[in-house]
Amino acid sequence: MLKYFIYLSVLWFVGCADHPVNFIKLTPTSLQESYIQATRKTEIIYQEKTQIILIATHLNAFDEEAYPKQKGEIFFVSVYQSDGKKDFLKAYNLVLNSGEKPLKVTPLKASELQGLIAEYAIPWGEYYLLEFSPQNKRIQDRLSITLSHKKFGENTLNFGFKAIQK
């Protein structure tokens, strides 16, 4: 009987305690959901070792006001290489499904990242802004980027999706 009294007492006090978990925050906001939906992750594994992890966000799909499609397809890329090298641009290639390489690649520092980009970026990675020329509707509907390495192989990130309404 004493055992049941102790269990009930513990349950009573645990139930009455203030919990630090805020269950409302477990549901993403519309802005967070839009960012997550515009983001893809890939990795290249070679000889049972992860060589690279790449997370790319199609910024046009995330925020068309700030990144209008008429100005081109723009991606934020967060990269981690397991060998610790910082030669991503020399070792790997990124091309759109149209075969186009980026027109402009801007390396970014962690201190330059803001908002959701800073929140979701790989903390120990390299960061880039990739700019491609504007693509026609057919390419945009099937938009993808292929990450490739001459020795390790390739993976494709597909961005063709219907964006959520904000």
N, C-alpha and C positions, 0 to 999 in steps of 0.2 A: 504494500500500500504506500509506503514511504517513497518507493521508486516512482510511482505514478504521480505523487505530489510534487516531486522534484522535476519531473518532465513537464508537468503543467505549469509549474512556476517559471521554468526556463522559457517555455513557449510564451507565457504571458509577458515576461520582460522583453523578450526579443520582439514580440509583436508591438509593444509599446515604444520601443526605441526608435529614434530618428535614424533613418537609413541614408547614407550618402548617395545611394543610387537614385538618380532621377529618371524614372521610367519614360518620361516624355522625351528625353534626349535620345532614346534608343531609336526613334523614328527620324530619318533624315528630313531636313527641310526640303522644299521644292528646289531651291538652289543647289543644295548638296546632291539631291537625286539627279538633277540635270548634269552636274559635274561627273558623277559616278557613271551615268549612262553614256557620256561622251568619252569615257576613259577605257583603254584596253591595256592588258598586261601580257607580256610574252617573255619567254626565256629560251635560250639556246643551251641545250645540254649536249656535251660531247664527251665520249668515253666515261659516262656515268658521273660527270662533274658539270655543275652549272657554270657556264662560261660568262653569261651575261643575263641580267634582268633589265627589261625595258618597259617603262610605263609611259604611254602616250595619251594625251588628251587632245581631242579635236576641238580647239577653242571656238571655231565657228559654230559648232553645234551647241556648245555650252553657253556662249554669249554672242549672239549674232549682231547685237548693237555695237559692242566693242570690237568685234572681229567680223565685219561684213564679208560675205562670200565673194562679192565683186572685187575685193582687194586681194583675193587669193585664199588658198587653204592654209590655215595656220595651226600648228601643233606645238604643245608644250611636251617635252620629252625629258624624263627622269631616268638615268641610266646607272646601273651598278655592274662593274666587272669584277669577277671573283679574284682575278689575279692582281687587283689593286692598281692596275695601270690606268692612266688618265688619257688614253689615246683612242677613245671611242670613234672619233671622226676619221682617224687614219685606218683603223682596223675593220670597221663595219660600214656597210652601205645601207641607206634607206631610200626606197623608191616608191612612188605611188603606183597604183594598178595601171595607170596610163603609161608607165615607164619613166615618168619624169622624176628627176632628182631635185632636191631643194634648191630654190634660187638663192636663198639666204639662210645661213645658219648662225644664230647668235648665241654664244655661250653665256650662261647666266651664273651669278654667284648666289649662294644660299641667302645672303642678306638682301638680295634684290627680289626674292619671291614674296608674294603677298597673297592674302586671303586663302581661298581653298587650294590654290596651287601650292602655297607654302605648307598647308596642313597635310596634304596628301603626297607630297614629294618624298622620294626615298631620302632619308636623312643623311646618309653617307655617300650619296651619289653625285653624278655630274648632271647639269641641267642645261637644256638648250631650247631655243625657240626656232622652229623650222617653218620656213615660209615657201610655199609652192605657188605657182601661177594659178589664176582662177580656172576651175574645171567645169566642163559642161555638165548638164543635169544628169546625163547617163552615167558619167564617172562618179559624180557626187552621190548618186543613189547606190552605187556599189563600191564606194570609197574604201580603199585599203592601203596599208603601207606594208612593204616587205622589208624585213630586217635580214641582212645576209652577211656572211663571213666566208671567205674563200676556203677555209679549212673546216669550220664548225657547222656549216650548213645555213639554213634559213627558216624563218617563221613569218607568218603573215598575220597582221592585226586588221580585222574587218570593222569598219566604221559605218557601214550602210545600215541605218536603222531610222525609224521614225522617232523624232525627239518628242519628249513629253511636253505638254502645254504648261507654261509657267503661270 
